[in-house]
Amino acid sequence: MEKIYVGKGKTIATKFGEFQSINIELDVLLKNCHTAKNGKKYVDLDVSKMKQEDNYGNDLKVVLRQKEQEPKTATSQMPDRDDLPF
């Protein structure tokens, strides 16, 4: 499964300690959100360090965490037909 990159970020040092500031591409998130059992929409993200800082000082990457698709079973591929003899 191909990774879907949705943003980047920077680690910023302040007098109160380090924090991570990230920018997210909202259009990509909206296309990939899922609805949970409670009816609310969620997006699962993974944030990790980049191997090398880019030209804009970003040292973090944000990737959409995708769920593995379950393989289809033979029974789910059969059409629903009332005229089958069994």
CYANA upper distance limits for C-alpha pairs under 8 A (distance plus 0.5 A):
  3 LYS  CA     63 VAL  CA      7.20
  3 LYS  CA     64 LEU  CA      7.55
  4 ILE  CA     63 VAL  CA      6.20
  4 ILE  CA     64 LEU  CA      6.01
  5 TYR  CA     61 LYS  CA      7.89
  5 TYR  CA     62 VAL  CA      6.47
  5 TYR  CA     63 VAL  CA      5.02
  5 TYR  CA     64 LEU  CA      6.87
  6 VAL  CA     24 ILE  CA      6.19
  6 VAL  CA     25 GLU  CA      5.88
  6 VAL  CA     26 LEU  CA      8.43
  6 VAL  CA     28 VAL  CA      6.93
  6 VAL  CA     29 LEU  CA      7.70
  6 VAL  CA     62 VAL  CA      6.18
  6 VAL  CA     63 VAL  CA      6.14
  6 VAL  CA     64 LEU  CA      7.04
  7 GLY  CA     22 ILE  CA      7.49
  7 GLY  CA     23 ASN  CA      5.91
  7 GLY  CA     24 ILE  CA      4.95
  7 GLY  CA     25 GLU  CA      6.35
  7 GLY  CA     61 LYS  CA      6.68
  7 GLY  CA     62 VAL  CA      5.47
  7 GLY  CA     63 VAL  CA      7.68
  8 LYS  CA     22 ILE  CA      6.16
  8 LYS  CA     23 ASN  CA      6.17
  8 LYS  CA     24 ILE  CA      7.51
  8 LYS  CA     58 ASN  CA      6.79
  8 LYS  CA     59 ASP  CA      8.04
  8 LYS  CA     60 LEU  CA      5.96
  8 LYS  CA     61 LYS  CA      5.00
  8 LYS  CA     62 VAL  CA      6.08
  9 GLY  CA     20 GLN  CA      7.24
  9 GLY  CA     21 SER  CA      5.86
  9 GLY  CA     22 ILE  CA      4.37
  9 GLY  CA     23 ASN  CA      6.45
  9 GLY  CA     58 ASN  CA      5.61
  9 GLY  CA     59 ASP  CA      6.73
  9 GLY  CA     60 LEU  CA      5.27
  9 GLY  CA     61 LYS  CA      6.81
  9 GLY  CA     62 VAL  CA      8.16
 10 LYS  CA     20 GLN  CA      6.20
 10 LYS  CA     21 SER  CA      5.87
 10 LYS  CA     22 ILE  CA      6.94
 10 LYS  CA     57 GLY  CA      7.08
 10 LYS  CA     58 ASN  CA      5.13
 10 LYS  CA     59 ASP  CA      5.77
 10 LYS  CA     60 LEU  CA      6.32
 11 THR  CA     18 GLU  CA      7.18
 11 THR  CA     19 PHE  CA      6.26
 11 THR  CA     20 GLN  CA      5.03
 11 THR  CA     21 SER  CA      6.91
 11 THR  CA     58 ASN  CA      8.21
 11 THR  CA     59 ASP  CA      7.25
 11 THR  CA     60 LEU  CA      7.91
 12 ILE  CA     18 GLU  CA      6.01
 12 ILE  CA     19 PHE  CA      5.94
 12 ILE  CA     20 GLN  CA      6.58
 12 ILE  CA     21 SER  CA      7.60
 13 ALA  CA     17 GLY  CA      6.27
 13 ALA  CA     18 GLU  CA      4.85
 13 ALA  CA     19 PHE  CA      7.12
 14 THR  CA     18 GLU  CA      6.48
 14 THR  CA     19 PHE  CA      8.39
 22 ILE  CA     60 LEU  CA      8.29
 22 ILE  CA     62 VAL  CA      8.45
 24 ILE  CA     62 VAL  CA      8.25
 25 GLU  CA     29 LEU  CA      7.27
 26 LEU  CA     30 LEU  CA      6.70
 27 ASP  CA     31 LYS  CA      6.96
 28 VAL  CA     32 ASN  CA      6.96
 29 LEU  CA     33 CYS  CA      6.56
 29 LEU  CA     43 VAL  CA      7.25
 32 ASN  CA     43 VAL  CA      7.43
 33 CYS  CA     41 LYS  CA      6.64
 33 CYS  CA     42 TYR  CA      5.91
 33 CYS  CA     43 VAL  CA      5.31
 34 HIS  CA     41 LYS  CA      5.95
 34 HIS  CA     42 TYR  CA      5.93
 34 HIS  CA     43 VAL  CA      6.98
 35 THR  CA     39 GLY  CA      6.25
 35 THR  CA     40 LYS  CA      6.05
 35 THR  CA     41 LYS  CA      4.90
 35 THR  CA     42 TYR  CA      6.73
 36 ALA  CA     40 LYS  CA      6.20
 36 ALA  CA     41 LYS  CA      6.81
 36 ALA  CA     42 TYR  CA      7.60
 43 VAL  CA     64 LEU  CA      8.03
 43 VAL  CA     65 ARG  CA      8.49
 44 ASP  CA     64 LEU  CA      6.60
 44 ASP  CA     65 ARG  CA      5.77
 44 ASP  CA     66 GLN  CA      8.05
 45 LEU  CA     62 VAL  CA      7.09
 45 LEU  CA     63 VAL  CA      6.19
 45 LEU  CA     64 LEU  CA      5.22
 45 LEU  CA     65 ARG  CA      5.73
 46 ASP  CA     62 VAL  CA      6.22
 46 ASP  CA     63 VAL  CA      5.74
 46 ASP  CA     64 LEU  CA      6.86
 46 ASP  CA     65 ARG  CA      6.71
 47 VAL  CA     60 LEU  CA      7.17
 47 VAL  CA     61 LYS  CA      6.21
 47 VAL  CA     62 VAL  CA      5.10
 47 VAL  CA     63 VAL  CA      6.99
 48 SER  CA     60 LEU  CA      6.07
 48 SER  CA     61 LYS  CA      6.07
 48 SER  CA     62 VAL  CA      7.25
 49 LYS  CA     59 ASP  CA      6.35
 49 LYS  CA     60 LEU  CA      5.02
 49 LYS  CA     61 LYS  CA      6.81
 50 MET  CA     59 ASP  CA      5.70
 50 MET  CA     60 LEU  CA      5.69
 50 MET  CA     61 LYS  CA      6.57
 51 LYS  CA     59 ASP  CA      8.28
 52 GLN  CA     59 ASP  CA      7.16
 53 GLU  CA     57 GLY  CA      6.22
 53 GLU  CA     58 ASN  CA      5.95
 53 GLU  CA     59 ASP  CA      5.09
 53 GLU  CA     60 LEU  CA      8.48
 54 ASP  CA     58 ASN  CA      5.97
 54 ASP  CA     59 ASP  CA      7.31
 72 LYS  CA     76 SER  CA      6.84
 72 LYS  CA     77 GLN  CA      7.54
 73 THR  CA     77 GLN  CA      7.14
 74 ALA  CA     78 MET  CA      7.24
